[in-house]
């Protein structure tokens, strides 16, 4: 299914370029048209070349005029349609730090450049190319933890999720402000989830923590799955790296469209001393045998943060999507048990997912849409980071709603004739959202009472 990601994500490019052989686009030159060196390069460097450069996920490099010029017509089409850079949140509901959309001014510049014949311009106008730290989008890491083996991925067949435990050898707690997951072989890694486990031996040496109240109360009945194959597959004897009894807390992910996360100054995730990192790997076969050794890089906070970032999730595993149904709704719900601040939401479905909406119902009865993703795209699974973090008081109810297209109208649908349940594999489905949050300090009166 990894190939599905690469080619679905570029299908429009291929269609556009079929009628435009490389190097043969010859629009008439227009006087005073923007040039690549003076006007367009800086836009591409800021918004595109993190992915569109050699060795990265995008299908072509846009670092130089020579790279970009053959794709001029396709660039114009993708930019004018709003497909690139990819962004799927409805601007009517919230503003986001990582909004990738081009400004209207930048769009106009790119379109005028192409319409004007896509001229190169003077070499003296070209800004310096951005530099990237040995492939790390977040910059050079302070530490790297890698899987301890090159795991062989077969040429064909289904590969169950594989779990790899890797010791950090940290002798003290580490506060991580930025992290990035880098697959060893991107062609076979559909996604990777890295979790933090504190080993039982380390737990035994630590004082018992004071009991903490639960942050969330989850709606009943949503953690059960109607898919009888799921649990059986997890424990199947042919899985040489099965799911362990204890998973741990989420640290970071690599999914289509996202591999790194940089938290704001004063925020960080804690990795305790002696922790073990658990890599959950979803491999997809490509027709050729391969191997992978995924790694994660960290940049440490300069000091202990004012706020410890925690990551939880809200999901519904108890659903059935009928065969042929084009607009099936599945809800998940939780209630906040203490005052919190939500920093980001990350929706996740598979190829039948079509849109998402999140609503907060406050203790006073007021309801607000806090995030809407009207055209969810499996190929671009985005963490939506709020520019103004959401303050949610105790008693707030969050409802996450996903809609699915299991009909023949969905060109990505593996089998419209089958009903669909929760499952790990891409031809199954999920209804799942990550929530990054902090717990607000408990207010105290000035008298100290």
TINUNU-561090 format. One record per atom (N, C-alpha, C, O): y negated, x negated, z; residue in one letter. Coordinates in pm, whole numbers, plus 50000, padded with zeros to 5 digits. Atoms other than C-alpha are relative to their C-alpha. Layout:
REM residues N
YXZA
...
//
This chain:
REM residues 449
501214991850000X
500005000050000X
498744991450000X
497644996549978X
501185008650007X
497724969850018X
499415000249860X
498205000149842X
500504999450136X
497514970949640X
499225012749978X
498255012849901X
500754987550012X
496385006949673X
498564997750043X
497635002549978X
501375002549950X
493394994949875X
499184992449896X
498064996349863X
500765008350091X
492374968149627X
499625007849874X
498475007349831X
500284993850128X
492674989249315X
499305013350014X
498515016949927X
500774987849981X
491475022449454X
498544996650024X
497655003349974X
501375003849969X
488415004649587X
499224995049880X
497994994649883X
500685005350118X
487654990649241X
500245008449877X
499895004249766X
499624992150117X
488855018849017X
498795003749916X
498865003749793X
501184996250077X
485345029648921X
499464988149924X
498994989549811X
500425012050072X
484444994048836X
500824998449872X
500264995849765X
499135002050115X
487454992048603X
499665009949890X
499585006149773X
500324989850099X
486595024948430X
498684996849930X
498574998049808X
501315003050058X
482985014748379X
500074988249906X
499424988049802X
499985012350077X
483884980748245X
500915000649880X
500854991949793X
499104999050114X
486544992848004X
499245000949869X
499684995949766X
500814998550120X
483815001647759X
498964989049985X
498174989249890X
501025010550003X
481734970647834X
500684986550015X
500784981450127X
499355013049990X
483534938047749X
499084989950066X
497864990350048X
500775010049927X
482444908847963X
499124992149904X
499574987449800X
500925008150076X
479364891547830X
499445006649877X
498675000349803X
500444993550122X
478714917547558X
499015011250025X
498675018549932X
501024989949974X
476224940347732X
498674994549950X
498274983549989X
501205005350064X
473004937147533X
498905010450001X
498475015049895X
501134990749991X
470314960547661X
498744992949950X
498624980849964X
501235006250050X
466904954747505X
499184994350116X
499125000150224X
500855006149900X
464604931647697X
498715008150016X
498155013049918X
501234992849970X
461644948347867X
499044990250065X
499394982850156X
501015009049943X
458464929747941X
499795003050147X
499775014650189X
500254999049855X
457854923048311X
501165006250077X
500975011250188X
498834995049928X
461374934048402X
500334990650116X
500074978650106X
499555009049893X
462714920748734X
500994989749947X
501704992449850X
499045010350039X
464694888648703X
501024997950112X
500785001350228X
498975002949900X
467864877948878X
499474990350104X
499594992750224X
500385010749907X
466374846449029X
498895004250096X
498925000550213X
501144996749916X
463144861549159X
500215012650083X
499745013450196X
499974986749939X
464094897449247X
501375004750046X
501485011050151X
498704993949976X
467804905249241X
500894991450090X
501634996750172X
499115008849922X
469514874749395X
499845002550149X
500845003150221X
500214998149856X
467914880449735X
500615013150049X
501065013950163X
499384987249963X
469164916549735X
501514998350011X
502145003250105X
498555002249998X
472704905649650X
500414991350118X
501424993950182X
499665009049891X
472664877549906X
499995007450134X
500845004950220X
500124992949872X
471594901050185X
501055011050015X
501525013650126X
499224987749990X
473794930850100X
501404999449940X
502225008249967X
498784999350080X
476714920749879X
500944988050013X
502164989750007X
499175011950017X
477944884849891X
500884996850121X
501704987650114X
499025001649893X
479654887450229X
501405003049947X
502374996549985X
498724996550062X
482434903950027X
500124994649858X
501204990449816X
499975004050140X
481464894449670X
499744985049986X
498684980749942X
500045014550015X
482164857049681X
501434994949992X
502365002050030X
498645005150017X
485164834749609X
500805000450129X
500314996550235X
499104999749886X
488104840349841X
499885012350087X
500655013750182X
500164987949920X
486884873749978X
500595012049928X
501145010849819X
499254988350041X
488114909149929X
499495006249870X
500275012649798X
500554993550119X
485774920249648X
500594994049872X
501014982449872X
499325004650121X
487094917449291X
499224990049917X
499784984349823X
500765009950074X
484284895049165X
498934993950090X
498535000050189X
501085006549927X
481684870449293X
498665004149939X
498555006349818X
501364997250045X
477974878449273X
499034989450052X
497834992050067X
500825010549941X
476684845449410X
499034993749900X
497994988649940X
500855006650099X
475174832949084X
499735009449884X
500395019749868X
500294992150120X
473614846748768X
501215000149907X
501555010549850X
498825000850086X
476634834648573X
501095009450048X
501795015549967X
499004990849944X
478874854548811X
499625014549976X
500455022749936X
500424986049997X
476794886248814X
499725005949863X
499945017849841X
500474994850128X
475554889148456X
501035008249924X
500675018749871X
499034991850074X
478834901448296X
500245013850060X
500775022749993X
499734987449931X
478964929748551X
498735008650012X
498705018150090X
501304993649980X
475364941348508X
500065015149989X
499535022150075X
499964985550018X
476114976248375X
500755006750114X
500325017250164X
499244994249889X
478734982748643X
499204999550129X
499265008950209X
500835000949881X
476364970448913X
498975011350001X
498785017950103X
500984989250009X
473704994748791X
500635013550033X
500045021450107X
499354987049977X
476155023948793X
500385001750147X
500155012350205X
499564999049861X
477555016449137X
498825001650095X
498895009250192X
501204999149915X
474105011749289X
499325013449983X
498915019650081X
500714987350023X
472575042549125X
500775011850056X
500165021750099X
499184989349944X
475495064349238X
500144999050153X
500645008350216X
499885001849856X
475315050649593X
501384995850046X
501684996450165X
498655004449963X
478905037649583X
500004986150061X
500874982950142X
500115013549949X
477855002049658X
498564997550044X
497635001949976X
498995003149897X
477224989549915X
500565012950061X
499855022950071X
499364987649954X
479685014650064X
499485004650135X
499414996750230X
500464994049875X
478335037850333X
500245015149992X
499895021349892X
499534986350013X
479625072550417X
499495009650107X
499835021450105X
500534991049897X
477755086350720X
498875008549943X
498085003949860X
501064990850039X
475495116450671X
498714995950073X
498694996050196X
501225004449933X
471905104450738X
499325010950082X
498405008150159X
500594989249921X
471085138750884X
500434999450146X
499845006150231X
499475000449863X
473075129851197X
500094985550046X
501144979250035X
499985013349940X
472095096951355X
499534989049906X
499574990449784X
500335012250072X
470865062751250X
500874988950056X
501294989450172X
498965009649967X
473045031851256X
499544985749972X
498894983049872X
500385014050014X
472564994551306X
500614993749876X
499994985149814X
499305006350111X
475074986051035X
499955008349872X
500835006949787X
500164992150122X
473855010750771X
499884990549881X
498974982249875X
499955009450112X
474704993050445X
499245004849877X
499204997749776X
500654994750120X
472715014850208X
498814991449957X
498094986150041X
501195006650053X
470154998349982X
498795009250015X
498925021450007X
501234992150000X
466565009550019X
499745005049858X
500254999549760X
500364994950133X
465135030049734X
499324989349917X
499524988549796X
500695010850071X
462965000249645X
501004990049943X
500864985749829X
499005009550049X
465964977049618X
500855006049889X
501164999249791X
499274993450108X
467915002449413X
499204999749871X
499734996549764X
500864999650118X
464965005849177X
499914986349934X
499904985249812X
500075013550054X
464744968049139X
501264996649921X
501174991249810X
498745003250068X
468434964449048X
500125007949870X
500515002349767X
499884991750119X
468324993448802X
499034995249891X
499404994549774X
500985005050099X
465154980448632X
500434986549944X
500214983749827X
499505012950048X
466704945848611X
501035002049889X
500954995649784X
498974997750101X
469724959148421X
499395006749878X
499675002749765X
500634993050114X
467674982948206X
499124990749918X
498904992949799X
500845009750069X
465434953548119X
500764988849935X
500154979049891X
499195010250065X
468314933247980X
500594989950094X
501194980250048X
499425008749898X
469344916348305X
499614985449981X
500494976849973X
500425013950023X
467214884848255X
500254991250122X
500294995950236X
499745009649892X
467894853548460X
498724996050071X
498694995650194X
501255004349939X
464314842348519X
499954985050022X
500854977649982X
500235014249978X
462964808848627X
500874994750113X
501005001050218X
499165006249896X
465254785648823X
499204997150126X
499764996850235X
500835003049884X
462314777649051X
499885011950094X
499545010350211X
500114987949918X
462364813749178X
501275003150079X
501255011950165X
498714996649938X
466014813249291X
500024995850147X
499824984050177X
499905003949859X
466374814449672X
501304992650027X
502244993649948X
498755007049967X
468994792549842X
501135010050022X
500925020850079X
498844991549974X
472474807449846X
500315000250149X
500124990150218X
499594999649860X
473664819350186X
501204991050024X
502014988849933X
498855008349963X
476124796950366X
500925007950092X
500475016250171X
498994993049921X
479344809150525X
500874989650068X
501294979950006X
499295009849918X
481194791050802X
501505000649976X
502215008450040X
498565001550022X
484614781950664X
500695013649988X
501785015750042X
499404987050021X
485254817650561X
499755010150109X
500125021750094X
500244990849889X
484134833050892X
498695007449978X
497625001349977X
501204992150024X
481684861450827X
499064999850120X
497845000750102X
500834999649879X
480444860451189X
499394986550033X
498594985550126X
500425013549967X
479774822951181X
501134992250066X
502184997850097X
498945008649947X
481754793751320X
500445004550140X
499615005450230X
499544995249869X
483954805951610X
500074988850103X
500194977050069X
499815009449890X
484124789351951X
501484997450026X
501844986750076X
498565001549979X
487874794751966X
500735008649899X
500215018849853X
499164992650093X
490654806651737X
501405001250061X
501964991350108X
498624997649956X
493974822351841X
500765005549881X
500365015549821X
499234996250118X
496614825151568X
501415003950039X
501934999450141X
498584997349983X
500064840251542X
500764986849997X
500374977549927X
499295012649982X
502594813751632X
501024997449890X
501794987849900X
499025001950106X
504624817351312X
499455005349868X
498575014049865X
500244994350132X
504364822850939X
501065010649978X
502225007649948X
499004989450004X
506014856750928X
500325003649855X
499415006149776X
499634996750139X
508004863950607X
499915014949973X
500455023050049X
500124986150043X
507124896350430X
500835001649873X
500604994449776X
499134998750118X
509774908650182X
499245004749877X
498105009349886X
500644996050126X
509014916049820X
499915015149987X
498955020349930X
499954985550020X
509964952749840X
500425007050129X
500855000850226X
499554991749889X
510684981350076X
498915002750102X
497824996950095X
500934996649893X
508974996150378X
500144990050114X
501254986150151X
500005009449886X
508004972550661X
499415007350119X
498255011450117X
500504993749879X
507714987751007X
498934991150064X
498874979150038X
500995007949927X
504824976951227X
500704988650075X
501764990650136X
499485011749929X
505444942151367X
499034996250112X
497824997250096X
500805003449882X
504244930551710X
500264985550040X
501414981450058X
499895014249967X
503534894251797X
499154997350124X
497965000350126X
500715003449877X
502584882252148X
499624985249995X
500474976549975X
500515013650010X
500404851152153X
499224996750126X
498225003450152X
500765003649879X
499254834352478X
498674993849965X
498574986249868X
501325006150022X
495574825152499X
499874986750072X
499104978050029X
500115011849914X
496074798352767X
498614998950064X
498184988150104X
501315000149932X
492674808352908X
500234998550150X
501005006050210X
499875002249855X
492354795053263X
498905007250078X
498905006950201X
501074992149937X
489274816353334X
499665011749909X
499995011649790X
500424988750082X
487864849353217X
499034995449892X
498184986849916X
500905003050111X
486134847552880X
499265012649959X
499865023249943X
500834989050048X
483254869952774X
499744997849852X
499104988049813X
500065001550146X
483424875352399X
498935009349944X
498975021449966X
501074992150059X
480324886752212X
500235002949853X
499715012749801X
499694997750142X
481644883551856X
501454996149976X
501974986950038X
498605002850034X
485124883951708X
500265004149857X
499595012849802X
499674997250139X
486714884251366X
501494997349979X
502014986950019X
498595001450032X
490294889651251X
500124995749854X
499575002249765X
499835005350135X
491314869150946X
501484999749965X
502234992050024X
498615000750043X
494624876550773X
500314986549936X
499474980649869X
499565012050069X
496584846350662X
500285002749854X
500104993949770X
499694996150138X
497614865150347X
499525014349981X
500235023950012X
500634986950009X
495274893850268X
500775009649908X
500675021749924X
499314991450096X
497484906749985X
501085008550065X
501435019050010X
498924992349937X
500174918750228X
499605006250133X
500375013850192X
500454994549872X
498124927250539X
499195012649973X
498065012049925X
500754987550013X
497164963850531X
499005001250113X
497825004050089X
500935000649888X
495684962250880X
500624992050113X
501834989950119X
499565007149879X
495884942751203X
499175005250117X
497955006550107X
500664996149876X
495064954651553X
500374989750107X
501544986750128X
499775010049897X
494644928851829X
499675006250135X
498565011250156X
500174994349867X
495114940252189X
500104989150106X
500664978450082X
500005009449888X
494664922852524X
501045004550102X
501015015950149X
499024997349894X
497614921152764X
499864989450109X
499774977450079X
499925009349888X
497524905553108X
501464999350042X
502015009550084X
498565000849971X
501074892453168X
500305003650145X
499475001750234X
499604995749866X
502964905353468X
499944988550100X
499644990750218X
500065011549907X
503124870253615X
498584997750048X
498364994450164X
501395001649960X
499334868153613X
499555011650088X
498785009750183X
500374988449920X
498984903153751X
500494998450144X
499815002450238X
499425001349867X
501244894254043X
499194990650089X
499234991650212X
500785009749924X
498914865954146X
498595004950032X
497874998650109X
501354994949980X
495774887354140X
500005010750108X
500985017950125X
500084989149902X
494584910054421X
500025013449929X
499505014849818X
499934986650059X
495254946654354X
498605005649984X
497845006050080X
501354994750019X
492164961954199X
499845013350070X
500805020750090X
500284987049940X
490484991154365X
500225010949897X
499855009149781X
499754989450097X
491535023754203X
498695005049941X
497715007350011X
501184995550071X
489055034953939X
500255014049944X
501345016949894X
499824986750059X
488485070853832X
500104999049849X
499524990049788X
499864999850145X
489445079153476X
498665003049935X
497895011349985X
501254997750071X
486575077753229X
500075012749915X
499075019749900X
499854988650089X
487965104753001X
501165008850046X
502165003950100X
498914990649984X
490085135653042X
500325005749862X
499495012149799X
499624996250136X
491995142552724X
500575014049997X
501275018250090X
499484986550015X
492795177252601X
501534999549995X
502094990449934X
498535000549992X
496465185952666X
500655002549864X
500095009149777X
499174997150117X
499155185752398X
499724992049877X
500374994049774X
500395007250122X
497515161452158X
500694986549985X
500634980549878X
499345013050008X
499515130252240X
501465001149953X
502114990949929X
498644998250049X
502825145252131X
500014999649847X
499025003349784X
499885000150145X
504045140251776X
501135009149955X
502185009950019X
498984991450057X
505965164951564X
500894992649901X
501794998649841X
499215007750096X
507405136951351X
501184993550071X
500974984050146X
498855005649929X
510965129551472X
500344985949960X
501084979050030X
499665013450047X
511115097451271X
499234989050071X
499664977550072X
500895010349950X
508305079551452X
500634991950112X
500734979750102X
499425007349887X
509945070851784X
501294992849961X
501554981750008X
498765006450044X
513265063551615X
499714987149924X
500414977149942X
500325011950079X
511645038951377X
499474988950088X
499754977250062X
500555010249912X
509805020951658X
501114991950066X
500954979950088X
498915006649928X
513105012651826X
501154996349907X
502224992549954X
498925002650094X
515145007351509X
500514985750015X
499704976550030X
499445013449978X
517534977551542X
499614989949893X
499684977949917X
500355009450106X
516374962751210X
498594994550015X
498194985649940X
501365005249980X
512844957251341X
500084987850091X
500354989050210X
499875012549924X
512814920851451X
498794997250088X
498844988150171X
501185001449913X
509354924151610X
499585013950045X
498545018950002X
500254986049964X
509484958351780X
498825001650095X
498314991850149X
501094996849908X
506814975351986X
500434996950143X
501525000750184X
499635002949860X
506764962452346X
499805012350087X
499215022250046X
500144988749906X
506934985052650X
498555002350040X
498175013650070X
501394998949957X
503284977852734X
499114993949893X
499344982749849X
500835004450111X
500534974952475X
498744992550044X
498454981849990X
501255006349960X
497284966352655X
498815007249940X
498955017849880X
501264993950043X
493654973752569X
499544994049869X
499854982449838X
500445004450132X
492014971152228X
498974988950010X
498074989450094X
500985010750011X
490134939352140X
499275000649867X
498045001249864X
500655000350130X
489494939551765X
500995004649893X
502195005849918X
499174994950109X
490774951851429X
499624993349869X
498494988749850X
500255002650142X
491104942251066X
500525012249925X
501725015049928X
499654988350079X
491084973150845X
499254999049869X
498294991349859X
500775000150124X
489984979650487X
498535002950026X
498195013750075X
501434998049981X
486234975150499X
499414993850124X
498194993850140X
500545005649876X
485934957950838X
500944989650057X
502144991950067X
499195010449936X
487124925650998X
499304993350116X
499944986350194X
500735007049894X
484374913951233X
499135009850078X
498795020650029X
500884992049915X
482274927851518X
499164990750085X
499694981950153X
500945007849921X
479184912551677X
499265009850091X
498585018950042X
500674991249905X
477894929151994X
498594995050028X
498274983350009X
501385003249970X
474274930152096X
499914990550120X
500814990350203X
500195008649881X
472914904152344X
500075008350128X
499515019250136X
499834992849875X
473844914252697X
501245008650005X
501535014750107X
498754992550006X
477104930852584X
501144990549961X
500944981249883X
498855008250035X
480564915552564X
501285006950047X
501245015950131X
498684995649958X
484284922552598X
500644988750082X
500534977050046X
499385009949911X
486174904952876X
501464997949962X
502235007449949X
498605003850014X
489414886352807X
500384992750128X
499884981750152X
499725006249870X
490944878553147X
500814987249989X
501524984949890X
499215012349994X
492434845153243X
501495003449989X
501975013250045X
498564998150016X
496074842053142X
500395011049904X
501575014249892X
499704988750088X
495794870152888X
500874995749883X
500854984249839X
499225001450122X
498214874052601X
499425009649897X
499125021149929X
500474991350108X
496994887652268X
501205005749926X
502124998449888X
498944993250072X
499234913052102X
499485003849861X
498565011949849X
500364996950137X
498944914051723X
500925011049948X
502135009049936X
499254989550069X
500044947151573X
499724998649852X
498585000249808X
500185002950141X
500614939851206X
500665010849914X
501835014249933X
499484990650099X
501024965250927X
500034992749866X
498994990449805X
499825007150127X
502434947450623X
500405009849890X
501135019449913X
499634992350119X
502704962150274X
500594990649897X
500064979749874X
499365008550100X
505014948450009X
499285001149866X
498665011249835X
500755000850126X
503634937949670X
500884997149879X
500374995849768X
499115003850109X
506724930049460X
500324985250000X
501164980749923X
499765014449989X
506604893249556X
500134996450148X
499305000450230X
499835004449861X
507934877649876X
498814991350040X
498304983549960X
501185007149952X
505134863350090X
500174996950148X
501195000250208X
500025002449856X
504284851550440X
498575001450049X
497625000749971X
501324998049941X
501394856850680X
499954994050139X
500924994750215X
500305004249863X
499904840750988X
498545004050027X
497624996449997X
501334994849972X
496914861751099X
499434993250123X
500174989050212X
500675006449887X
494344847551341X
498765008050037X
498285016349959X
501244993849954X
491354859251543X
499104989150055X
499544980450129X
500985009649950X
488194839451610X
499045006850095X
498755018750083X
500924994949897X
485814843551906X
498734991750005X
498744979649984X
501235006749958X
482214835451982X
499685005250140X
499595017350161X
500194996249862X
481534835352354X
498535003750028X
497614998349968X
501344997149950X
478554851152525X
499504988150080X
500284981050143X
500565011449930X
476184825652670X
500065001750152X
500024991950226X
499904997249857X
476424842553011X
500695013350019X
500845021149924X
499354987249971X
478194871353181X
499065011449962X
497885010949996X
500894989550051X
476854903353024X
499565009750108X
500175010850214X
500434989149913X
474904930953189X
500935011949987X
501075019850081X
499144988650026X
477334955653033X
501324995449940X
501334988249840X
498695002950056X
481064952252978X
500375011049902X
500435022849938X
499614990450103X
482074968952654X
501485003450017X
502324994550030X
498644995149992X
485214990152680X
500295008049873X
499395013749812X
499624992650121X
487145005852393X
501135009550035X
502175005550088X
498974989949981X
489095038052415X
500195007349868X
499665003249765X
499764992550122X
490285063552164X
500195014750033X
500535018450145X
499674985849993X
490565100652105X
500835003149876X
500464999349765X
499114997650113X
493395113051888X
500765013150019X
500815018650129X
499104988549999X
495625142251801X
501234996449918X
501144995049796X
498755003450068X
499245133851718X
500865012349973X
501945011349914X
499174987950003X
500455169751731X
499475009449892X
498795019349922X
500504991850110X
499735184251388X
501015000549886X
501894992049874X
499244998650125X
501345196251067X
499015003749891X
498305013849902X
500844997050115X
499455194950737X
500905006449896X
501804999849844X
499104993350094X
501055220850506X
499974993849861X
498964988249819X
499935004750139X
502215211050160X
498995007449914X
498865019649924X
500944994050093X
499555217049898X
498685004350058X
497805008649983X
501234995649936X
496815224650152X
498864990249970X
499004978149993X
501095008750043X
493465211250030X
498904998050101X
498024989750079X
501115001349904X
491275215350339X
500505003450140X
500025012750204X
499374997449870X
493385213650656X
499224993050110X
498874981250098X
500815005149889X
491525208850986X
500884996350119X
501805003650155X
499335004449877X
492755189051289X
498944995350098X
498114986950064X
500975003549896X
490755186351613X
500634991250108X
501824992350138X
499655007449879X
490925161351898X
498845001450097X
497685002750056X
501064997049904X
489005165452221X
500214992650131X
501344990550175X
499975005849867X
488135148252548X
498755004150076X
497765008550016X
501154997249915X
485785153852842X
499664987550079X
500554981250138X
500475011949931X
483695125852993X
500005002650151X
499495012850196X
499864998349856X
484405120853364X
498974992450083X
498954993550205X
501105006949932X
481415098753449X
498934997449895X
499184998949775X
501085002750095X
478085089553292X
500344987649918X
500664977149974X
499685011350087X
478665067052991X
498964998849889X
498165007949867X
500785002150121X
476875052352691X
500974996449888X
501744987049902X
499155002850116X
478655053352354X
499204991749901X
498084995249862X
500665009350092X
477795024552122X
500475001849856X
499724999049763X
499524998450137X
479985032551823X
501205009349997X
501875011550098X
498834991850028X
482605055651674X
500634995049870X
499934991549775X
499275004550118X
485305045951424X
501075010249964X
502105010850031X
498974990350040X
487185074051245X
501124993449921X
500904983849847X
498875005450075X
490645067551106X
500985011049961X
501555017850047X
498884992550056X
492925087750883X
500594991549889X
500144980349864X
499415006950115X
495125077750591X
499475006349872X
498365011649870X
500544996950133X
494845086650222X
499735014949978X
499085018549880X
500324985750015X
494735124550274X
498715003850074X
498195014850052X
501234997049929X
491705122650505X
498835001249905X
498674992949815X
501114997750092X
488595136550335X
498635000350068X
497644996250008X
501285000449931X
485865141150597X
500205001050151X
501265005050198X
499995000049854X
485045138250968X
498695005850053X
497655005449987X
501204995949928X
482635153751214X
500264998950149X
501335002450198X
499935001649856X
481955146151581X
498905008250064X
497745007350024X
500974992049928X
480255170251816X
500094997250150X
501184995650206X
500085001349854X
479095165652175X
499455013050056X
498395017850013X
500484988249929X
478785196152397X
499654995850141X
500534991950218X
500515005149873X
476645187652699X
500225010050113X
500475021850088X
499774990949886X
476995202153051X
499085012150000X
499455022450056X
500904988550004X
473995224852985X
500335009749888X
499625019649869X
499564991050106X
475845240852692X
499484996349862X
499925002149763X
500555004050130X
473855223852417X
501054992149922X
501754983749978X
499065007050086X
475965211752120X
499244992449892X
498294997649833X
500685008750096X
474955183151891X
501044992949915X
502044988049967X
499175008350088X
476585167251586X
499534985750012X
498384982649978X
500405013949975X
476575130151671X
500404990749886X
499864979649875X
499615007850117X
478305117151355X
500695009349901X
501545017349940X
499324992750107X
479315132551023X
500304990249887X
499434982649845X
499575008350112X
481265114750750X
500535009549893X
501735012149889X
499604989350092X
481325140050464X
500954995549890X
501675003749834X
499105005050105X
483175117550218X
500724987750054X
500464976450012X
499225011049942X
485585096750424X
500794993049890X
501344999549801X
499315008150100X
487105068450221X
500964990650071X
500544981850146X
498985008349937X
490365052650332X
499794985249970X
500184976650049X
500205013950040X
489355020850147X
498864993250074X
498724981050066X
501135005549926X
486265016350368X
499955006650137X
499245016550155X
499914994249866X
487045023250734X
498954993250088X
499124981850134X
501205005749942X
483725017950902X
499875003550148X
500165014750190X
500454997449863X
482695014251265X
498525003549992X
497714995349951X
501384995550007X
479485034351290X
499314996750133X
499595002950236X
500645005449881X
477255015851538X
498625006550014X
497755004649929X
501234992349983X
474465037651674X
498804990950026X
498864981750107X
501255007349974X
470935024051655X
499445004050136X
498934995550210X
500344995049867X
470135045751957X
501295004450068X
501795015350041X
498714996649937X
473275045152176X
499925013750068X
498865017950115X
499954986449948X
474395079252301X
500235000050150X
501234994650197X
499844998249856X
473875086952669X
500705013350025X
500135024049998X
499234987949977X
476565111752766X
500265001750150X
500964993550210X
499794997949857X
476495125953118X
501405005350029X
502085010649941X
498714994749954X
479585134853316X
500115014849964X
499175022549983X
499774986150039X
481085167353189X
499785002749853X
500095013749805X
500194998250144X
480155162052823X
501375000649932X
502274992949963X
498764998650078X
482895173152585X
499774994849858X
498824998749792X
500085005550136X
483485153552262X
501155005949918X
502315005349957X
498994994850093X
485295170251975X
499924992149869X
498864991449807X
499905007350125X
486435149151679X
500855008249903X
502005011549934X
499334991350096X
487405169351372X
500184992849868X
499224987449813X
499705005950131X
489105156251059X
500555010849909X
501265019949953X
499464991150102X
489865174950737X
500814991849901X
500494980349872X
499045006950084X
492715166050502X
500225007649868X
500195019949864X
499674994250130X
493485171750134X
501414995849963X
501654984549919X
498605002650033X
497235174150082X
500395007049870X
501555010549849X
499764992750125X
496865190449740X
500124990349883X
499964978249897X
499935008050121X
497345178449385X
498624995249955X
498534986249871X
501345004550035X
493555174949358X
499674986350058X
498764979550010X
500195013049938X
493765144049580X
500814989749923X
502044989149937X
499305009650087X
494605116049336X
500704989050080X
501574982150027X
499345010149916X
495585093349626X
501195005550077X
501854998150149X
498964993449921X
498095118249767X
501384995549954X
501724997549838X
498675004850040X
501615102949769X
500965011349963X
501815009549877X
499044989350025X
503395136749774X
499425013350045X
499605017250160X
500584987149962X
501535170249768X
501025010750033X
500675021150090X
498974989849977X
504845188849789X
500594999550140X
501425008050175X
499425001649867X
505605177050144X
498975002950108X
497804999350095X
500874999049884X
504135187550477X
499944986450067X
500854978250054X
500285013349949X
502695158250669X
499775000750151X
499135009950201X
500185001249856X
502855147751035X
499414986350033X
499214978049945X
500455013049952X
501555118951246X
501054989449967X
502254991849980X
499095011150023X
503055085551148X
499254987349966X
498104987849922X
500635012950022X
502335048451114X
499734997049853X
498694991349819X
500075004250139X
502915045050743X
498935007749922X
498565018949960X
501144994450072X
500215052450487X
500325013549936X
499425021649918X
499654986950058X
502145081550331X
500115010950107X
500235022750075X
500134990549891X
502075097950675X
498515001350034X
497664996949956X
501424998349969X
498845106950854X
499714996950147X
500614996550231X
500515001849865X
496775100051163X
498725008150018X
498035011549921X
501294994449962X
493905116751345X
499594992350123X
500034995150234X
500185010349898X
492435088851548X
498584994549989X
498074992449879X
501345005949999X
489025075251653X
499884990150114X
500284993150227X
500375009549896X
487975044151843X
498625003550054X
497755007949979X
501294997949934X
485125047752093X
499664987350077X
500394983550169X
500505011449923X
483185016952211X
498915005150095X
497965011650051X
500904994149902X
481345025052532X
499814990650119X
500544980950136X
500215006549871X
479945012352861X
499835010950105X
499385021950075X
500154990649890X
479995029353199X
498634997850065X
498304986650104X
501345001249944X
476515036553330X
500074997150150X
500965002350219X
500015002549855X
475655023053675X
499695012950077X
498945021550030X
500224988349917X
475705048553952X
498624999050063X
498294989050127X
501375000149948X
472155057754048X
500035000650153X
500855007650213X
500124999749853X
471155051054409X
498565003950036X
497635000549963X
501354996049958X
468195065854597X
499254988050056X
499854978350100X
500845011149949X
465275043654701X
500194997550148X
499934986550197X
499805001749856X
466135049755066X
501344993550032X
501644990050146X
498695006249979X
469605035555009X
501045009650049X
502165005450078X
499004990449953X
471305067555117X
500905004249887X
501805012349908X
//
